[in-house]
């Protein structure tokens, strides 16, 4: 099996990486109340008086401020569960951005980062000037072809020099965000350094391993033996059988850990050029059989369907009952290490390479493409397309990238030896919040916004928690893009077939896989499960994805 990363893209402007803060936080659904949308017949954005200032080059010929008077534009976006402000204008980075650009953003924050909230917005007929979501890979072509979104390629060519330069230097990026009709409908989050494409990864209590006298697990059998030892040998040394060997906030993370070892993924993947779907593959029976064994022997958290928040996971880790999990470098490994600093004599977390399965399969699947599906699209109803594309281009300028990743110089960071360095009160807050929460008071974070991610962001958070090395780099050799499902954009007619079938399939798969794992359905019924998927016309879904994949590959 090839383990070669096909996207060895080198960043020209900055060396950049996957910042984890907002990506992890956006999945939390405890967000703010939405405000009303825009109006299809609205006039051009209102401009208010402000002092005139001389134009200056913010990078590659992008002149700031955009206008002599402050322009008001609207932007819809989930706020993220760890951000406690009223809206993003409470962040110092956006306050400084308004000062620099002359653009005020009226943020409309959704109550949750859900498909339903996004669909309600897009079907309302009242769109704001800009829309942020993490689902543009699935939605851009759909809404663009319907005329709801503005094609951006001409505006990029004429008025967005920073974006234009990135696309010229990284042609793969253009291919990833271009819809089948040839248009670019959204500007993505970018990670331009291939060393930092890994996202989440397995993590284990190193001190527990030492306590039970076992080496780092290398195979699925090793994992079983380690988890069983955690359960039986009191590694937290409190005299109670209270250890939860493997914890998680959702089933997906456990599937990320174990499914590739059995030759499949939990969702869509590609094998020898053919699009496949994990649960529809007979090999997936081995995955659920393995997880059923872990569940029956109480090696997998029996409350994994109930305890689904980062808060519950944090409680299990910091009360010294959790042995292993699958998570981010910063908001998991970094936060946990920092929270336990000085409170536990041996607490130590280590990354674990992906397990090798019974047939020698070994892959890591939690990594991303250089251009993410999260980003910002422009409504076709806007009256300020020129100003919007310049404001968006600012996000990709060196100045904008620094603002989005680090915040405002003097408030959240200082320049030390020519490099931005977070202040201690940000990396080690003493106001009762985590450094993730404190950072989100200052900046949106580079890992999810329509900008470029800076690797120095998460590097400093890791180092603040005592992690001098980047554990995510260990997994690069196991990131196989030949198996990775690309961010396909379906044609409207393909989407019309996929969406209704997958609405039923997703529910059925989730409920049935959990039933197999928890022993509510016998594993011997797995063939019947596959037959039911066939009866739900799932083969039609595979046909549409195969067409889209072949188109993506230029076949």
C-alpha positions in Angstrom: 0.0 0.0 0.0 1.3 3.5 -0.9 1.8 5.8 2.0 3.0 8.7 0.0 1.4 12.1 0.5 0.6 13.4 -3.0 0.3 17.0 -1.8 3.8 17.9 -0.9 2.9 21.6 -1.2 5.3 24.1 0.1 4.0 27.3 1.4 5.6 30.4 -0.3 4.1 33.2 1.8 4.0 31.5 5.2 4.6 28.0 6.5 1.2 27.0 7.6 -0.7 24.3 9.5 -3.8 22.9 11.0 -4.8 25.0 13.9 -7.3 23.0 16.0 -9.1 25.4 18.1 -12.1 26.5 16.1 -12.3 23.2 14.1 -12.9 21.3 17.2 -15.1 24.0 18.8 -17.4 24.4 15.7 -18.6 20.9 16.3 -20.1 21.9 19.6 -23.7 23.0 19.2 -24.1 25.3 22.2 -24.0 28.5 20.0 -25.8 31.8 20.0 -29.2 32.8 18.8 -29.4 33.7 15.1 -30.3 37.1 13.9 -32.5 37.8 10.9 -31.1 37.3 7.5 -30.5 39.8 4.7 -33.2 41.0 2.2 -33.4 40.0 -1.4 -34.3 43.5 -2.3 -31.9 45.3 0.1 -30.0 48.3 -1.1 -26.2 48.5 -1.2 -24.5 48.2 2.2 -24.9 51.4 4.2 -21.7 53.5 4.5 -21.1 55.5 7.6 -18.8 58.5 8.1 -15.3 57.8 9.3 -12.0 59.6 9.1 -10.4 59.4 5.7 -7.0 57.7 5.7 -4.3 57.3 3.2 -4.3 54.1 1.1 -1.7 51.5 1.9 -0.7 48.2 0.4 -1.8 45.3 2.7 0.0 42.8 0.5 0.5 42.1 -3.2 -1.2 45.3 -4.2 -4.4 45.0 -2.1 -5.0 48.6 -1.0 -6.5 49.3 2.4 -8.8 50.7 3.6 -11.3 49.5 1.1 -13.4 52.7 1.3 -13.2 56.1 2.8 -16.3 55.5 4.8 -17.1 52.4 6.9 -19.1 49.9 4.9 -21.6 47.6 6.7 -21.8 44.0 5.4 -23.6 41.0 6.8 -22.1 37.5 7.4 -23.9 34.3 8.7 -21.8 31.8 10.7 -22.0 29.5 13.7 -20.2 31.1 16.6 -18.6 28.0 18.1 -19.4 26.6 21.5 -16.2 27.8 23.3 -16.6 31.4 22.2 -18.6 33.3 24.9 -19.0 36.7 23.3 -22.1 38.2 21.8 -20.7 38.0 18.2 -17.4 37.9 16.5 -17.0 41.7 16.8 -16.2 41.0 20.4 -12.9 39.4 19.2 -10.0 41.9 19.1 -9.0 40.6 15.7 -12.2 41.6 14.0 -12.1 45.0 15.7 -8.6 45.6 14.3 -9.7 44.2 11.0 -12.5 46.8 10.8 -10.0 49.5 11.5 -7.7 48.3 8.8 -10.3 47.5 6.1 -13.0 50.1 6.7 -15.6 47.3 6.7 -17.9 46.5 9.6 -19.4 43.0 9.6 -22.8 42.5 11.0 -22.5 38.9 12.2 -25.5 36.6 12.2 -24.7 33.7 14.4 -26.6 30.4 14.1 -27.9 28.6 17.2 -25.9 25.5 16.1 -23.5 24.3 13.4 -26.0 22.0 11.8 -27.2 21.1 8.3 -30.7 22.0 9.3 -29.7 25.6 10.4 -27.8 26.0 7.1 -30.6 24.7 5.0 -33.1 27.0 6.7 -31.0 29.9 5.9 -30.4 29.0 2.3 -34.1 28.3 1.7 -35.3 31.5 3.4 -34.8 33.7 0.3 -33.2 36.3 2.5 -29.5 35.8 2.4 -26.8 37.9 4.0 -23.9 39.2 2.0 -21.7 36.3 3.0 -22.3 32.8 4.3 -19.8 30.6 6.3 -20.3 26.9 6.6 -18.1 23.8 6.9 -20.2 22.0 4.2 -19.3 23.8 1.0 -17.8 20.7 -0.6 -21.4 19.3 -0.6 -23.4 22.5 -1.0 -21.4 25.0 -3.2 -22.3 23.4 -6.5 -25.9 22.9 -5.4 -26.6 26.5 -4.4 -24.3 28.0 -7.0 -26.1 26.3 -9.9 -29.4 27.6 -8.5 -28.1 31.1 -8.6 -27.9 31.7 -4.9 -24.2 32.1 -4.8 -21.9 34.5 -6.7 -19.2 33.0 -9.0 -15.9 34.4 -7.7 -13.3 33.5 -10.3 -13.5 36.8 -12.3 -13.5 38.9 -9.1 -10.5 37.0 -7.9 -8.7 37.6 -11.1 -9.4 41.4 -11.0 -9.5 42.4 -7.4 -8.1 39.7 -5.1 -4.3 39.6 -5.6 -3.5 37.5 -2.5 -6.0 34.8 -3.4 -4.9 34.9 -7.0 -1.3 34.4 -6.1 -2.1 31.4 -3.8 -4.1 29.7 -6.6 -1.4 30.3 -9.2 1.3 28.8 -6.9 -0.9 25.9 -5.8 -3.0 24.7 -8.8 -4.3 21.8 -6.9 -6.1 24.2 -4.6 -8.0 25.6 -7.6 -9.1 22.1 -8.6 -10.3 21.3 -5.1 -12.6 24.3 -4.9 -13.9 24.5 -8.5 -17.4 23.3 -9.0 -18.3 21.0 -12.0 -19.7 24.0 -13.9 -16.3 25.6 -13.7 -17.1 28.3 -11.2 -15.5 29.0 -7.7 -18.4 29.6 -5.3 -16.5 29.8 -2.0 -13.1 30.6 -0.5 -11.8 27.9 1.8 -9.7 27.4 4.8 -6.2 26.5 3.5 -3.4 24.4 4.8 -0.5 24.8 2.5 2.2 22.8 4.2 1.8 19.0 3.8 3.5 18.3 7.1 0.5 19.6 9.0 -2.4 17.9 7.2 -3.0 15.4 10.1 -5.9 16.4 12.3 -6.9 14.0 15.1 -4.9 10.9 16.2 -4.9 8.2 18.9 -3.7 9.2 22.4 -2.9 7.1 25.4 -1.9 7.5 29.0 1.8 6.7 28.8 2.1 6.5 32.6 -0.7 3.9 32.7 1.2 1.8 30.1 4.2 1.9 32.3 2.1 1.0 35.3 0.7 -2.2 33.7 4.1 -3.0 32.1 3.1 -3.0 28.5 4.6 -1.4 25.4 2.8 1.0 23.1 0.1 -1.0 21.2 1.0 -1.7 17.5 -1.8 -4.0 16.4 -5.5 -4.4 17.0 -4.7 -7.3 19.3 -2.2 -5.2 21.2 -4.9 -2.6 21.7 -7.3 -5.2 23.1 -4.6 -6.4 25.5 -3.7 -2.9 26.6 -7.3 -1.9 27.2 -7.9 -5.1 29.1 -4.9 -4.4 31.3 -6.1 -0.9 32.0 -9.5 -2.4 33.1 -8.0 -5.1 35.4 -4.9 -3.7 36.9 -5.9 -0.4 38.6 -3.5 1.9 36.7 -4.8 5.0 38.5 -3.9 3.3 41.8 -7.0 4.2 43.7 -8.0 0.7 44.7 -11.3 1.0 42.6 -12.3 -0.7 39.4 -13.3 2.7 38.0 -11.0 2.9 34.9 -12.7 3.5 31.5 -10.0 2.1 29.1 -11.2 3.8 25.9 -13.4 6.9 25.9 -14.9 9.0 23.1 -17.4 11.8 22.4 -18.8 10.0 19.3 -18.6 6.7 17.4 -16.8 8.4 14.5 -13.6 8.8 16.5 -13.5 5.2 17.4 -14.1 4.2 13.8 -11.3 6.6 12.8 -9.0 4.6 15.1 -10.0 1.0 14.2 -11.8 0.7 10.9 -8.7 1.3 8.7 -7.0 -1.6 10.4 -9.6 -3.8 8.8 -9.2 -2.3 5.3 -12.2 0.0 5.3 -13.4 3.5 6.5 -16.5 4.3 8.4 -17.8 6.6 5.6 -16.9 6.9 1.8 -13.4 6.0 0.7 -11.7 5.0 -2.5 -9.9 1.7 -3.2 -8.2 1.1 -6.5 -10.1 3.9 -8.1 -13.5 2.6 -6.9 -15.7 4.6 -4.5 -16.8 2.5 -1.5 -18.8 3.0 1.7 -17.5 1.3 4.8 -20.6 -0.2 6.3 -21.7 -1.5 2.9 -18.4 -3.4 2.6 -18.5 -7.0 4.0 -15.2 -6.4 5.7 -16.9 -3.9 8.0 -18.4 -6.8 9.8 -15.0 -7.5 11.3 -14.9 -3.9 12.6 -18.2 -4.1 14.5 -17.3 -7.6 15.8 -14.1 -6.2 17.2 -15.9 -3.1 18.8 -18.6 -5.4 20.1 -15.9 -7.4 21.9 -14.5 -4.2 23.5 -18.0 -3.0 24.5 -19.0 -6.4 26.0 -15.8 -6.5 28.1 -16.3 -2.8 29.2 -13.1 -1.8 27.5 -15.1 0.8 25.4 -16.9 3.4 27.4 -20.4 2.0 28.0 -21.8 5.6 28.0 -20.3 6.6 24.6 -23.8 7.3 23.2 -24.7 9.5 26.2 -21.5 11.4 27.1 -21.0 13.2 23.9 -19.5 16.5 24.9 -15.9 17.7 25.3 -16.9 18.6 28.9 -17.7 15.0 29.8 -14.5 13.7 28.1 -12.5 16.3 30.0 -14.0 15.2 33.3 -13.1 11.6 32.6 -9.5 12.5 31.7 -8.9 14.9 34.5 -10.4 12.7 37.2 -7.9 10.0 36.2 -10.3 7.4 34.9 -9.8 7.6 31.1 -7.0 5.5 29.5 -7.1 6.3 25.8 -9.0 8.4 23.2 -8.8 9.8 19.7 -8.4 13.5 19.5 -6.7 16.8 18.6 -3.2 17.7 19.5 -4.0 21.1 21.1 -7.5 21.0 22.4 -7.2 17.4 23.6 -3.6 16.5 24.4 -2.5 20.1 25.1 -5.5 21.1 27.2 -5.5 17.9 29.2 -1.7 18.2 29.9 -2.1 21.8 31.0 -5.2 21.1 33.2 -3.3 18.3 35.0 0.0 20.2 35.4 1.0 20.2 39.1 -2.1 18.1 40.0 -1.0 14.6 39.2 2.5 13.2 39.9 2.8 11.0 36.8 0.1 12.2 34.3 1.5 11.7 30.8 -0.1 11.4 27.3 1.6 10.0 24.2 0.5 9.7 20.6 0.0 6.2 19.2 0.6 5.2 15.6 -2.4 3.8 13.7 -2.9 0.1 14.6 -2.1 -2.7 12.1 -5.0 -5.0 11.4 -5.2 -8.8 11.0 -4.4 -8.6 7.3 -1.6 -6.0 7.7 -3.7 -3.0 6.9 -2.4 0.2 8.5 -3.6 3.7 7.6 -4.4 7.0 9.3 -7.6 8.6 8.1 -8.0 11.8 10.2 -6.3 14.2 7.9 -7.5 16.8 5.5 -7.0 18.1 2.0 -5.0 21.3 1.6 -8.3 23.2 0.9 -11.0 22.5 3.4 -14.8 22.4 2.9 -15.1 25.2 5.5 -15.1 28.7 4.1 -17.1 31.7 3.0 -19.4 32.1 -0.1 -20.9 35.3 -1.4 -24.6 35.7 -1.9 -25.7 36.6 -5.4 -28.1 39.2 -3.7 -25.3 41.4 -2.5 -24.8 44.9 -3.9 -21.2 45.1 -2.8 -19.3 42.3 -4.6 -16.2 44.4 -5.2 -15.8 45.4 -1.6 -16.6 41.9 -0.4 -13.9 40.2 -2.5 -11.4 42.7 -1.3 -12.4 42.1 2.4 -12.1 38.3 1.7 -8.7 38.8 0.0 -7.5 40.6 3.1 -8.1 37.3 5.0 -5.4 35.7 2.8 -2.9 38.6 3.0 0.1 38.2 5.4 -1.5 40.9 7.6 -4.9 39.1 7.6 -3.4 35.7 8.2 -1.6 37.0 11.3 -4.7 38.7 12.6 -6.8 35.5 12.1 -4.2 33.2 13.7 -2.7 35.4 16.4 -4.9 38.3 17.1 -3.7 41.9 17.7 -0.1 42.6 18.4 0.3 43.9 22.0 -3.0 42.4 23.1 -2.6 38.7 22.5 1.0 38.4 21.1 4.3 40.3 20.8 7.0 40.1 18.1 10.0 38.3 19.6 13.0 37.7 17.4 10.9 38.6 14.3 8.2 36.0 15.1 4.7 36.4 16.7 4.7 34.9 20.2 1.6 34.6 22.3 1.5 36.4 25.6 1.7 34.2 28.7 -1.7 35.4 29.8 -3.1 33.8 26.6 -1.2 30.5 26.7 -1.5 30.2 30.5 -4.7 32.1 31.5 -5.4 32.6 35.2 -9.0 33.7 34.8 -10.5 30.2 35.1 -10.7 29.4 31.4 -8.7 27.2 29.1 -6.2 28.7 26.7 -8.5 27.6 23.8 -11.3 29.8 25.3 -8.9 32.6 26.0 -7.5 32.5 22.4 -11.1 32.7 21.0 -11.6 36.0 22.8 -8.8 37.4 20.7 -9.0 35.7 17.3 -11.2 33.4 15.1 -8.3 30.9 14.9 -6.7 29.9 11.6 -8.0 26.3 11.5 -11.5 26.9 10.3 -11.9 30.4 8.9 -11.5 31.4 5.3 -7.8 32.1 5.7 -4.5 30.3 5.7 -3.4 28.4 8.8 -0.2 29.3 10.5 1.7 26.3 12.1 3.2 28.6 14.7 -0.3 29.0 16.3 -0.7 25.4 17.5 3.1 25.0 18.0 3.0 27.6 20.7 -0.1 26.1 22.3 1.7 22.7 22.3 4.9 24.1 23.8 2.9 25.9 26.4 1.6 22.5 27.5 5.2 21.0 27.5 4.9 19.4 24.1 8.1 20.5 22.2 7.5 18.2 19.3 4.5 18.1 16.9 2.9 14.7 17.4 0.8 15.1 14.3 3.9 14.9 12.1 4.3 11.2 13.1 1.2 10.3 11.1 2.2 11.8 7.7 3.6 8.5 6.4 0.3 6.8 7.1 -1.9 9.5 5.3 -2.8 7.9 2.0 -4.5 10.2 -0.4 -5.3 7.3 -2.8 -7.8 6.1 -0.2 -9.0 9.5 0.9 -12.4 10.6 -0.5 -11.8 14.0 -2.1 -14.1 16.9 -1.4 -16.4 16.1 -4.4 -18.9 18.6 -5.6 -22.0 16.8 -7.1 -24.0 18.0 -10.0 -27.5 19.1 -9.1 -29.0 16.0 -10.7 -26.6 13.8 -8.8 -27.3 15.6 -5.6 -31.1 15.1 -6.1 -30.5 11.3 -6.1 -28.0 11.3 -3.2 -29.6 13.6 -0.6 -32.9 11.8 -0.1 -31.4 8.3 -0.1 -28.5 9.3 2.3 -31.0 11.0 4.7 -32.5 7.5 5.4 -29.2 5.6 5.0 -27.3 7.7 7.6 -30.0 7.2 10.2 -30.3 3.5 9.5 -26.5 2.9 9.5 -26.0 4.9 12.7 -28.7 3.1 14.6 -27.8 -0.4 13.3 -24.0 -0.1 13.8 -24.6 1.0 17.4 -27.0 -1.9 17.9 -24.3 -4.4 16.6 -21.7 -2.9 18.9 -23.9 -2.9 22.0 -25.1 -6.4 21.3 -28.7 -5.4 20.6 -28.4 -7.1 17.2 -26.4 -10.2 16.6 -23.3 -9.8 14.3 -24.7 -12.8 12.3 -27.3 -10.3 10.9 -24.7 -8.2 9.2 -25.5 -9.7 5.7 -29.1 -8.7 6.3 -28.0 -5.2 7.1 -26.1 -5.0 3.8 -29.1 -6.4 2.0 -31.3 -3.7 3.5 -28.9 -1.0 2.3 -29.2 -2.5 -1.2 -33.0 -2.3 -0.8 -32.7 1.4 0.1 -31.2 1.9 -3.4 -27.7 2.6 -1.9 -26.1 1.4 -5.2 -27.5 4.6 -6.8 -25.6 6.7 -4.3 -22.4 4.9 -5.1 -23.0 5.4 -8.8 -23.3 9.2 -8.3 -20.2 9.4 -6.2 -18.3 7.3 -8.7 -19.3 9.7 -11.5 -18.2 12.7 -9.4 -14.9 11.0 -8.5 -14.1 10.1 -12.1 -14.8 13.7 -13.1 -12.6 14.9 -10.3 -9.8 12.7 -11.5 -10.3 13.9 -15.1 -11.5 10.6 -16.4 
